[in-house]
Amino acid sequence: MWTTLRVGTVSPSLVRFATTRAAASKSSKIRVQLLKDFPSVGARGEVIRVKPAFMRNYLHVNNGACYLLEGQEPRIPVVKRVKQEVRKAPVEEKVPEPIAVESDPSSGAMSLDELSTLFNNMRKARRGTAARPTGEATFAASENIGFTATEVSQSVPRVHGIQVETFPYTKKQLSETIYNISGLEIPESSIKWNGVTELSKAGEYEYTIDVPGETTNVKRILVVSNSS
């Protein structure tokens, strides 16, 4: 007797057989405890879940692991795996190296070092590298010498004295005295002496130094004593 099957349909018995076979091929993982250290699996005492075949063929050999059934206590103290945080090494910031800029001689511009050297040379030439000999015949401050109020305030004491052998004591001598104290060349025209041009006796005298190009003047006190 022939059985007629429709195209596109499957017998229920065949479906049940295929489903049962597929379920049998899948093996669920089981719970085991490692009794030895396995570098690629875990540490001794750790409880893990593996496939039965892996337990039977690899871990259980030479008593490397034991089965843990439902409700069964571990054979040895349980060890939990600790995840180690991998810290990245701090990245060092690279500080850019300074770029040396060479001045172009053809451009006519001067670098900061060249300007500083030129300024220092001008000040040395103005003040002189050695003290000049004293005496009215050997000292004369130039009218073209420049100075600032800050230089005068820092170099000339607020009160200073001088011993005079013979009077009168002139502005030219005071200019020489200021030079010997501070190294600044103050021309006679910049010294104001309360309307007089020379001193005829000992005493305390206030004088003013006019600074060219500035509205601020510097006042100082000169104490004159007779050395004779």
Secondary structure by P-SEA (a helix, b strand, c coil): cbbbbccccccaaaaaaaaaaaaaabbbbbbbbbcccccccccccbbbbbcaaaaaccccccccbbbbccccccccbbbbbbbbbbcccbbbbbcccbbbbbbccccccccaaaaaaaaaaaaaaaacccccccccccbbbbccccccaaaaaaccccbbbbbbccccccaaaaaaaaaacccccccccccccccccccccbbbbbbbbbbccccbbbbbbbbbbbcc
